[in-house]
């Protein structure tokens, strides 16, 4: 029986013997937005490419990279639990992969397989799209997991003058803070004194936008102030409880959909060499979320 992904692909573009294959690997991975995003972009530009979800069990990341080499796969997006193994398996790595020890984008660089981590750069691009500059700004990052680490690395590179890492585990926060010279471990008490507040945790994901449950809020909304930019990397819901509380105070917010799209756009451009149609990719995700 054909998968839902296969059916969606066949509805948007013909598949031929010359079609270039890309994919997203992980476990689980069938829920991934990557095929939706990339297939919409391929179709919009008339590119003979297709992207599929490819379940790869834990321990199979290195073999997946060998499959790219053997089968001539055009590129991969990489999700958990393979980011660290893939980082060690590619031929060449970008500075972000070296810093983070994690790779979420695999592409060809000449005859070598290259690895990049596009999460942090996608975050920075998503803020730029909303006219939010990072250079010479102070940033509080709530969380110390993979996404938070990528953001800390990227905003440090983008010129943030102060990065406060806030996490329940001080030890993890200390490790994450080593990614940028401007970063140091802090606490929620630092939130009022920064320019940009970033929720890089899963707190609030899947909650109702108007929730007042403290478990759905990564920081007390009373810590927010006029002049803040509040960013939540979750995109389900599109407006999280943290964003709702910030908006009620007249504070600018940026949701996680932009980061999702812009990190995928970087991967698309790495794979194809074409400029990613960001608007098309965004609309494809919105349609899928609306139909869920």
N, C-alpha and C positions, 0 to 999 in steps of 0.2 A: 504494500500500500504506500503510495507516495506521501511524503511528509507535508505538513502545512507550509513549511518553508519552500519546498520544491514547487508546490502549487502556486505560491505567490510569485516565485521567480518566473515560472513559465507564463504567467499572465502578463509580465512586463517586458520580456525580451526573449528572442529566440536563442536556443542553445545549439551550438554547432561544434564541429571538430576543431575549430580555431578559437573557441571561447577560452579566455584566460580565467583560471580558478583562483579565488581568494577565499579565506575562511576565518572563522573565529573558533579558537580551541579553548576548552575548559571543561570542568566537571563540577556542577551541571552547566549546560551551555544552551540548551534549546530555547531558553527564555530570552537570550541575548537580543539586543536591539541592533547589533551590527549588521546582520543581513538586511534588515529593513532600511537602515541608513544608507548602506553602500549600494544596494541594488537600485534604490531610487536615484542615487547619484549617477551610477553607470547608465541607466536608462535615459536620464535627462541629457547626458552628454553624448549619447549614442555610442558608448564604448562596449566592445564585445567582451565583457567581463561578467562574472557572476560570483556572489559571495554566499557561502553556506555555513551553517553551524555544524561544527565537527566535534562531537564529544570525544575527549581524550582523558582517560582515567589517570589518576595521580601516578606519577612515575613515568609517564609517557611523553613528557615534554621534549626530551632530547631526541626521541624517535620521531616526533613530529617535525623537528627541524631537519632531520635526515630525509623525511618524506618531501619536504619543500625542495631539498636539493635533488632528490631522485626523480620526482614527478614534475619538477619545474613549476610548482605552485607560485602564483604571482605575489602573494603576500598573506600574512596572518595578523589578525588581532589576537591577543593572548589575555586570558582571564585566569582567575584562580583555578587550580593550585599550581600553575606552571610558570609564573613570571620569573621566579628566581632561577629555575633550571634552564629556561630558555635564555635568560641573560648570560648564563655560563656556556651555552651551546652555540650561539651565533659566532660568525667569524670576526665581525667588527662591531663595536658598540659606541653609541654616542656618549658624551660626557654625563648626561642624565642617567643613563643605564649604569655607568661606572659608579656614579655617586649613590644611586639607590639600590643597586644590586637586583633590579627588577626591570623586566622588559615587557611591554604590552603591544609592541608593533614590530613585525618582522617584514623586511623588504629586501629587494636585491640592490646591491651597490656594485655595478659591474658584474663580475662573476662570483662575488662574495655575498654571503647572507649577512645582512646587517640588522641590528636591533636598536630600537629607540624606546623611550618612555615618553609618551605624548600627553599623559594626564596633566602634569603641571603646566606644560606649554598651552594645552587646551584651556586650562583654567585662566591663564593670563590673557589668552585671546578672547575668552568669553567676557572678561571684564573690559577689555579694550573695545569690544563691540557695543558696550553700554557706556562708553566714554569715561570709564573709571581707570585712572592712571595708578600705577604702583610705585614708580620711581619716587624716592624721597618720602614715602608714606610709611606709617607704622601699621602693622598687621598683627591681629591676634588670630591664631589658628587653634581651633578647638579640636583635639584629636591628635593621635600619634601613629595611626595605622598607615597603610600603603598610600592611600589618597592624600592624607595629611603630609606625609613625607615628600611626596611629589610636589605638592603645593609649596611647602617650605623651601625646597630646592629651587623651584621656579621663581618664586617671588624674591628670593635672595638674588638670583641671577638678574631679575628685572629691576633691581635697585632699591628694594625696600630698605629704609634706614633703621627699622627696628621690627623684629619678629618675635612675638611672644607665643610660646608653645604651652597650651593648657591641656592637661590630660590627668585622668584619675591616677594613672601610674606615673609617678615621678621618674622612675627609671626609664620607661619608654620615652617620656618627654625629653629626657636628657640625651638619649640616643638620637632622636629626631632633630633636636636643636643643633647637633653637630653638623647638619647639612648646610648651614648658612652662617657666615661670619656674624651677621646681624641678629642671629637667633639666640634666645635664652629661654629657660623654663620660667613660666609665670603662673598666675592664678586668675580666677575670675575677677579679682579686684583690679586687674590691669585693663579690663575691657573698656571702661569709660575713657581711658587715656589714649586709645589708639584711633586710627582713621578708618580701618577696614576690619570687620569682624567676620570670620569664616567658620562656619560649622562644617567640619570635615569628618563628622561621625555619622552613624546611621540613626541617631536620635531624631525622631520626627518623621522618619521615612514610613510611608503607609498610613500615617495618622490623618485625621480630619484637619483641614486647614485651620479651623477655628478652635482647635483643642486648647484647653487651658491646663491640661494634665502636666504637672512638672516633669513626668517621665517622657513627654514629647517635646521638651524644651531643653536644649543643650546648655543654655545660660539663662539666668533670670532676666526677663525683658526689662526689668527696672534698671539694669546695668547699661542699657542702650541709651544713646543721647542723640540730639540733633547734630547733624554733621557726619554721623557714621554712614558707612556703606555696609550693609549686612548681606552676606553671601551664604547660601546654603547649597551644598553640592548635591543634595537629594533632588530628584526630579519627579518623584511620585510621593505625594501630590506635587503638581507644578508650583503651587504656593504652599509652603510648609507652615506649621504653626509659628515658628520663629519669624518667618517673613511676614505673616499676618500681623503679629504683634508689632513688628518694626514699622510696617506700613501704617498702622493705626497711629503711630507717633510721627508720621510724615517723613520717615527715614527711607532713603533709597535702598532697594533690595535687588539682588541678582540671584536667580534660581539656578539649579544644577543642570537644566536642559542645555544651556549654552556650553558648559564644560563638556558634556557628553558629545554634543555635535562637533565642537571645535577639536577635541582630541581625535575624533573619527576623521575629521577633515584633513588633519595633518597626516594620518595614516593613508587616506585616499591619495593624497598628493605624493607621498613616498612611493606608493605602489605604481601609480599611473603616470606621474609627471604632469597631470592636468590639474587646473585650478578647481578646487572642490566647490560645487554648487551648494553653499551653506543653506540658503533659503529652502531649496528643494529637500535637503536632508532634514531640516527642522520640521517642515510640513509633514514629511513621511512619519516622523516619530509622533507628532501631535495626532495624526490620524489613527495611528496604532493605539495610542493611549486612550483616545476617545472611544475606540471600539472595544476596549478591554472590559 
